[in-house]
Amino acid sequence: MSERSALVELANFIGRSPLASPDMKVRNRALSGMTERMLPRQKRSVGDLLGVVMALSARTRRMAHDPARVEIDVFSPDGLRALRMTLGDD
């Protein structure tokens, strides 16, 4: 695409967003929908709040523990080591 055709395409661009509408009611409805999606839900159940508290406490407990180190040794049928994998710090 040449630079000129890109500029022509940009000059012919027509905004199709409801925010570009000349009708104020349409623009207000679009803005209202956007702000409602950004605001947090007001109704939270006790189960939702309890789940958040349990997840945060579990994460805190895991962070307080020492890091784990896992070693996996896999041997072939003839007794030779086929794979050795170490996960974690040495």
Salt bridges, closest charged atoms under 4 A:
ASP48 OD2 - ARG41 NH2 3.78
GLU71 OE2 - ARG69 NH1 2.79
GLU71 OE1 - ARG84 NH2 3.50
ASP73 OD1 - ARG81 NE 3.56
ASP73 OD1 - ARG84 NE 3.80
ASP90 OD1 - ARG69 NH2 2.63
